[in-house]
Amino acid sequence: MPESLRLMAVHAHPDDESSKGAATTAKYVDEGVDVMVVTCTGGERGDILNPAMREVVENEGIDAVRQREMAEAARILKVSHAWLGFEDSGFPEGDPPPPLPPESFAARPLEEVTPALVRALREFRPHVVTTYDEKGGYPHPDHVRTHEITMAAVREAADGNYAPELGEPHQVSKIYYNQQFSKTRVATLHEAMLDAGLESPYAEWLENWKDRDDNFQRVTTRVHAAEYFPVRDQALRAHATQIDPDGPWFAVPLPMQQEVWPTEDFELAWSIIDAQAPESDLFAGLR
């Protein structure tokens, strides 16, 4: 086994690292894996979803608050962290939706934003990278762009002819997509809540899911991380502007989650090694 396995999780905004795969990263850190979270944007255009934080944001500014939240989440997860420094694109709403801000992450040409992640990949030299699928997990333009930049940067990081000033070439071995929010998982937790006589927070989710695919069909790799769900939740709460402690994120009792769905789920999207699904380890074939 290599002296130190390395995992890089590439996310769009601060808080994404805590809502997608955080228990898995905490588990690997505990096992001695070096984990780096890369955040593409500052989340400057994110809504304030916790009313208790509105005054804090008004006094300090959204940039400063979200940077502090991210630092605290990284401390809780015990991961290293890097900002790529791009401008949050916001989520355009309307019919038709308005154009994206011209200098925002998703509006800039892919070739302009890719070098920043290439540099991070060549410096950290991960064996495994996690990110979002081609739909972004959900259709936020920054999530879709995060998929695009990750796939492009992994390819370019390995090319010795590409931007040698960004560091020595590095070949990533495996790329995984986060698939934690599948219809099957949500429906399973929903039914468990109803069976226990509790009000489920997922009824509206499932109603809106009617015409969407179930991403669970794409899952290849299920990492048992129930022991680390409390760490995940602590990291989520660090993003106080984005997570209402009385909201739906924490409505399902933790013991129920650990019993009913004890894994975080991923899709092996690309690999240079012979990988056999199903897997229970992002480093399968590398140990």
PyMOL commands that set and color helices and strands:
alter all, ss='L'
color gray80, all
select helices_A, chain A and resi 16-19+22-30+51-60+62-77+110-124+141-157+164-166+183-195+203-208+215-218+226-238+248-250+254-260
alter helices_A, ss='H'
color red, helices_A
select strands_A, chain A and resi 6-11+34-41+80-86+128-131+174-178+221-224+263-271
alter strands_A, ss='S'
color yellow, strands_A
deselect
rebuild
show_as cartoon
